[in-house]
Each structure stands twice: as C-alpha cells, then as structure tokens.
Amino acid sequence: MHICVLGMGQMGRALAGRLLDGGHRVTVWNRTKGRVGELESAGAVEAATVADAVCGADTVLTMLADDIAVTSVAFGELRSAIAADTPYLDCSTVSPALGAALADAFGTRFLSLPIIGAPAAVASGNAILLAGGEAELIDRLTPLLGDLSGRIRRYDSAALALTAKVTTNFLLLSGVVALAEAFAVGRSGGLGDEQLRELLGEAPVVAPALANRFDAVLAASPQGWWTTVLGAKDAGLALDIAATAEVELPVAQVVRDRYDTAAGRDPGADISAVAALYRDRPDRRF
C-alpha cells in the first residue's frame, strides 16, 4: 500500500519506519524539513506540501503535537487534497471533542488511532493501538493495523478512543510526579540515590511503565521523547474531559502545573525532567 504519514516527530518517524519495514510505500511530510534522512535512506519519499504528500495515497495518517496542529492540517490542505474514498487515521493525542469533529467532517472513512507506547514500542510492533471509529472501517484496515501492531483495542467512536488514550497518559504523568516527590521525600530524610534505587527500583508499588522511567526520574534526565510541553497538554486534556462531566480533579491540577513549570524551564525536555523541580533548589516550597 501507499501510505502517507504527516508529522515527523519521534512517533511519526517510528510509524513511518514501521510501515517501511512492513513493505509499504511511504510518503512523509513535516512542517519543519530535515527530519527524515534515515527514512529517506530506507525508501521513504519526503513531500514538500501536504497536498503533494497525500496525492495517490491509499491511506493517510497524521501524528501531530496537539489540537491546534491537527486542526490546521486536517481542516486545511489535507481536507481539500485527500481523495474522497481514502481512509484518514489520526494517531495524535488530541481532545475527544476534536476527534468527534474530525469524524463529522471526514465521515465513515475517519479513524482515531492514538497509540500507547514509546517510539521504540512502535518500531518493534509492540505498541497498543486504540482504534475508534466505524467497525467496518476497522475491519477494512485490519491488515494495515496488523502491520503496525498485533495489539488493537476497538472503540465505537473517536471520542472514546481518545478518552482511553488521555486516561492512560494521565496515569503515567501523575506517576512520574509522584515518583519525583517520593525521591524528594527520601532525599530530604537523608537517603542517597543508590539507597533510593535499592529501595524502590524493584518495589511492587512502582508500576511497569513507571519503572521504565525510574532511572530517568532519579536523575531528572531531559533526554527522551515525551516532552514536558506535551505532558502539560495531556494533563490539561484530562482536566477538560472531567470538566465536561462536572468532575473535579485536584491532583490533575497539580500535575498540569508541575509540567507547565518544567516546560517553562526546558520545553524540549522529557517528562522525567519534572524531577529537576525538586532537586535544583532544596529550599523551594511546593
């Protein structure tokens, strides 16, 4: 198949690479050029515009940063250039409201496909795909989805798939903040980093996904793929979803504020860097 992938952040590049590995013909586009060297070497073609990218594609995927980016691309050049019968899959983490709006605009050919897993999980085929849309479309796309991952969860609508994605993201985001604060408690009482690693490194209270970031949080590492800016955005999405049901989330308020503050220091740092807020100034109060 000829697949178009719009958005060449780390997740978008991982998707494109996975599709190339599956034998597909892949055309890519990114607003900022110069991010697809390795993909081009593997056979991908970089298009200059969205319209050029989607021309002749059997399926179009977007993997973009937020509601603003998806709205700009999907309701702009993509909507006017995509063929009438071409499936459109949005893999971005955006609001359920935007997912519903995309479903209304693109009809039964639209599928919300947010992804649980890091770029490495996408590249290895071990990510979880949250497919929200018409069952007939999901059935039709099953061979393509299977090339991305064998782990697919179905939802009746785009909004439900996106709610599922935000739910899982929020749990990890809050866990990273809680782990950073647990380290702060231990250090405040005199425990060293090696003692904290021995105490909590394999403790059952640390969930597997959080354990994957254990050392990064311990070191407040800025290296990674899920930025503090996106962490703040996703915590905000959790608050927005709850607000529609008039549910208050006081913890989510704090979590979003923590990532907002971390993003103010280094917007490109990984979410693990939120732990630096608890290390740089021991006298700071939170």
Buried (B, 14 or more C-beta within 10 A) or exposed (E): BBBBBBBBBBBBBBBBBBBBEBEBBBBBBBEEEEBBEEBEEEEBBBBEEBBBBBBEBBBBBBBBBBBEBBBBBBBEBBBEBBEEEBBBBBBBBBBBBBBBBBBEEBEEBBBBBBBBBBBEBBBBBEBBBBBBBBEEBBEBBEEBBEBBBEBBEBBEBBBBBBBBBBEBBBEBBBBBBBBBBBBBEBBEEEBEEEEBBEEBEEEEEBEEBBBEBBEBBBBBBBEBBBBBBBBBBBBBBBBBBBEEEEEEBEBBEBBBBBBBBBBEBBEEBBBBBBBBBBBEEEEEEE
